[in-house]
Amino acid sequence: MTPLVWLMSSRRSHTKSRNGCDQCKRRRVKCDEADPCTNCTRRHLVCVYNLHCSPSAQARNKTKEGAPFATPSEPAPSDLDDTLSTFQDRIRSGFFLPREWDGQDFELMHHYSIATGHTMSQKDAVRNVWVAEIPRIAYSYEFLMHGILSLAAMHLTVVKPERYSHYHTRSTFHMALGLQSFRKILQSPTAENSCALFSFSSIIMVWICAVPAEVESVRPLDNAYELFKLCRGILALKDFLGVVRNSPLNPLLSPDYMLEAHEIPKGMGFRLFAGLGDQLCRLRSKLASETLSESTRYVYNQAIYQFEQSCRLIEHAETPMECGMIFCWPISVLEDFLGLIEGRDPLAIVLLGYYSTQLHLFRHFWFVEKRVDALLHATLATIPSEYAGLLDWPRRFCSHRTPDI
């Protein structure tokens, strides 16, 4: 994998300008108009230009064009940067948080230590990574500490729903600050910082699953698209997985995730995903009848094949299963499949409905529970009537009690 190349805003000498960030304007200090600016970076503030909508700010926030095609094994750097930038802009928009760390963050760290970290797995070795090893790494990487506090605050929105607004705001605040530094450090991943980057990437994937769809401005299908984009971003660290595997984070890399296709027993039916074999035959038959370009047909065939493989991985995983299994399929699809999701192509939406069955098996995790019904209902509401029959199976599947896994 080639190292990520980031397009960062160049630093400019100060002239009289009305285009500084909102925080510098409020504090009446000079702003270098970088993104984020130096003043906000030093004070750990969320650097926002949105409120004044200056031409330079608008240009700064435009999506870059011309990102090269990305394969499943090598995400395009500019595309990944766009994804992280868009994600950061979305979660910090609509409010202003002109404060730094404060004493209330001790509450979040305490809750993470006694509760949140323990909810991330049913296996002792993996729980120990989340409770002890990731916080230990965070002592040296501030962006990772922000990620931990953000995750704890999001968990508290579930534990203390009467204070949802308070904890959601704090969670968003810490995630925005963590992303601000994470994007900079991801410019040059090294063996030394790869464990911190891998840990924060894992937190991002959990966090985006946990965001309650019914109270967010982001619709479930947009959330799914964002999840797939962010999951693929972790592939930027694939050259350092050996380092992660030889570190205290090793339990996170379960052998169940590495099972090669040739190791999966052939000709075996599905136990957990009862009826999936027949449904995939129906889906492939429908795909064959569609008028599509050869490239689009290839993208769909690859997505269906990878979905089947990811289901088989879950079928043959050691119990209790790791919730990270739900990220195997999003990581494995081609970049063009994400475009089909974004464009609401019917077959892509059907496959998202099928994906809800994987989420259903792991809905006992607090950050997955509400995502299942939100995604399935969105697919049912979006799909054209002639494709609706293809969603009968996932609808029935998700209405049943989940087996013990």
Secondary structure, 3 states (H helix, E strand, C coil): CCCCCCCCCCCCCCCCCCCCCHHHHHHCCCCCCCCCCHHHHHHCCCCCCCCCCCHHHHHHHCCCCCCCCCECCECCHHHHHHHHHHHHHHHHCCCCCCCCCCCCHHHHHHHHHHCHHHHCCCCHHHHHHHHHHHHHHHCCCHHHHHHHHHHHHHHHHHHCHHHHHHHHHHHHHHHHHHHHHHHHHCCCCCCCCHHHHHHHHHHHHHHHHHCCHHHCCCCHHHHHHHHHHHHHHHHHHHHHHHHHHCCCCHHHCCHHHHCCHHHCCCCCCCCCCCCHHHHHHHHHHHHHHCCCCHHHHHHHHHHHHHHHHHHHHHHCCCCCCCHHHHHHHHHHCCHHHHHHHHCCCHHHHHHHHHHHHHHHHCCCCCCCHHHHHHHHHHHHHHCCHHHHHHHHHHHHHHHCCCCCC
